[in-house]
Amino acid sequence: MALEVLPASLVPGADIGLELRRLPAPLPVWHGCVDRDAWNTAAIAAATVGGRLVSMWGVDRRGTGGGQVACVAYALPQGLAWLELTLAESEDSFPDLGGVFACAGRMQRAMADLSGLRADGQADTRPWLDHGLWAPGAPPLQHDAQPAGAPAGSVPPDYSFVRVEGDGVHEIAVGPVHAGIIEPGHFRFSVVGEKVLRLEEHLGYVHKGIERRFTELAPLEAHRLAGRVSGDSTVAYAWAYCMALESAWDCEIPVRAAWLRALMLERERVANHLGDLGALGNDAALSFGLAQFSRLREDWQRLSHEAFGHRFMMDAVVPGGTGIDLDPALALRMQRQCDVVELELRQLRTVYDEHAGLQDRFLTTGTVTPELAARLGLTGLAGRASGQGFDLRCGQGWLPYDRLGVTMSTRREGDVAARVALRFDEALESLRLVKRVCAELPAGPLRATLAPPGKAALGSGWVEGWRGEVLVSLETGADGRILRCHCHDPSWQNWPVLEHAIIGNIVPDFPLINKSFNLSYSGHDL
C-alpha cells in the first residue's frame, strides 16, 4: 500500500503546515513530524475537534544517526495521528500537554523515567515507574543505557503523597502487597470516618522491562511477548503488535485470518465480562452471582483451549495471520455455546436488576459524570458507561468488523450500575458476533509471509480490547531489527479517573468501584 498524504482540509492544524502520511494499515493511521510550536498547536486542534490523546512515548534514535524524539498519538475522526517532535542535540525536554489533555500527566512522568525526556512546565514531576531502585541517570530506554540497580542495601525513597489536612482526617494505606494474586499497587486514602475525601494511587511496582526486551527479540517472534503484556488482553495485544509489524512491513493478511482474529478477540471480551460480572456480584455480597458466572466462564475458556490450544488463546495470533485454524465441528459447538450462555446471561441479568440489595450497592456508587469523563479522558468500557461513545469496532471498523455491523452500547449514569449494565450489553453483542463469525467464516489461507522491507519502517496497531483501545507503535531498522516497540493500555487513561470516582463514597465501596473499572496493573507497569 503506497503512502498517501492526508488532505489538508482534514488535518487539525493544517494552517500550520502539518502534513501527515498514511501508513499501510487496516485502520487509518497517519504519521508526521512537527516542530515545538506545531506540537502545541496540534494538541489544541485535536482537542477542538473532539480528538482524544491515546498515548505518549519517547524514542532515542541517536544510535542510528538520529536524535531523541517525543511521540504522541491522537484519535481523530479521520483515524490515528502519530506525531513526532525531534529534539535538538542539547535538549531533553518537550512542551507539556497536560494543560490540554489531563491524562498526559502520568504518561509524561513515565517518559521521564524511561527515556529521560521531560515535559517543560509539568506541575507533577515525581517519578512514576522509577521507584528509586534504578541507578541514577540511566533511563533504561536510552540507546546507550546499561540498566543497573541502585547500590546494594538501598531503600526506596518515600513517595510524596499529597496530604489532606483538617480535623478528623486520617489516612488508610492499602498495598502495595495485596491478598491472593492481585498485582502490586498502593492506594492512599484520606478519610473522615468512612467517607473518602481523596484517593491517591502509586503504581509501577512491577516494572518488567518489556519495552526494552522487545529490542532484543526477532520481530517475527515478539508477538509472544506482546501477548503477555497483560494476560487478560493477550489477543488484543498480540493482534495490535502483529498489525503494527504488518503495517511496517506492508503485509496484508488473509481474509480468513482476520475473521479468526476477531473471533478470538470477541471470545476474550466475553470471558472477561463473565468474570467481572461474577466478581462484582460477590463484592456486593451476592456469592450466587460469583458461582454462576465462574461456571459460565470456566466452560467458555475450556472451549477456547480446545479450539485454540490455550485458555487465554495465547500465541494463536501470529505475524501474517493466525497459527491455528478452527475446526468446523468446534465452530458449531461455539455457536451452540453462545446460545446457552446468552440464555443464562439474560436470566442472570434479571436476577441482578431485581436484587434490591445489589442495586442498593450499585446505583449512584462511584459515579463519573460524562463531563468529568470527557475532561479526564476516560476511555473504553468505563468511558462508554459515562457517555463517551468511542469503540474502534464501530468508529474505525476494519476487517471483519466493517462487515459485522457492531452495535455500541453507551450509558450516561457513570456509576457502578452503568458499568455493570455495559458488561451485560457488550457480552450479549459479542455472543452475536461470535455466532456470526462461526457461521460465515470465509475459506482461505491462514497466514501471509512477512519480509523486512530493507529500510527503516514504522507501523502501528490499534485494536479495541475488552477494556478499551490497545495501541502498539513499532519501529524497525534497515536490518529488520526492532528499534522501538511501545505498548499502551487504556488503563493509563483510566487509573487517574478511579481516584475521582471514589471521592464522597465510603471506604467499603472501594473494592466494588475498583472492580467496576477492573484496570490492569500489568499493562501499566511495562
HELIX and SHEET records of a PDB file:
HELIX    1   1 ALA A    8  LEU A   10  5                                   3    
HELIX    2   2 ALA A   14  ILE A   16  5                                   3    
HELIX    3   3 ARG A   36  THR A   48  1                                  13    
HELIX    4   4 ARG A   62  THR A   64  5                                   3    
HELIX    5   5 ALA A  104  SER A  115  1                                  12    
HELIX    6   6 ILE A  210  PHE A  214  1                                   5    
HELIX    7   7 HIS A  223  ALA A  226  1                                   4    
HELIX    8   8 GLY A  231  SER A  233  5                                   3    
HELIX    9   9 THR A  234  ALA A  248  1                                  15    
HELIX   10  10 VAL A  255  ASP A  283  1                                  29    
HELIX   11  11 SER A  287  PHE A  308  1                                  22    
HELIX   12  12 PRO A  328  GLU A  354  1                                  27    
HELIX   13  13 ALA A  356  PHE A  362  1                                   7    
HELIX   14  14 PRO A  370  LEU A  376  1                                   7    
HELIX   15  15 GLY A  380  ARG A  384  1                                   5    
HELIX   16  16 LEU A  392  GLY A  395  1                                   4    
HELIX   17  17 TYR A  401  LEU A  404  1                                   4    
HELIX   18  18 VAL A  416  GLU A  440  1                                  25    
HELIX   19  19 SER A  491  ALA A  501  1                                  11    
HELIX   20  20 VAL A  507  ASP A  509  5                                   3    
HELIX   21  21 PHE A  510  PHE A  517  1                                   8    
SHEET    1   A 5 ARG A  21  ARG A  22  0                                        
SHEET    2   A 5 VAL A  29  VAL A  34 -1                                        
SHEET    3   A 5 GLY A  79  THR A  86  1                                        
SHEET    4   A 5 GLN A  68  LEU A  76 -1                                        
SHEET    5   A 5 ARG A  52  ASP A  60 -1                                        
SHEET    1   B 2 SER A  93  PRO A  95  0                                        
SHEET    2   B 2 ARG A 118  ASP A 120  1                                        
SHEET    1   C 3 VAL A 169  VAL A 174  0                                        
SHEET    2   C 3 HIS A 186  VAL A 192 -1                                        
SHEET    3   C 3 LYS A 195  HIS A 202 -1                                        
SHEET    1   D 2 VAL A 317  VAL A 318  0                                        
SHEET    2   D 2 GLY A 321  THR A 322 -1                                        
SHEET    1   E 3 ALA A 457  GLU A 464  0                                        
SHEET    2   E 3 GLU A 469  THR A 476 -1                                        
SHEET    3   E 3 ILE A 482  HIS A 488 -1                                        
END                                                                             
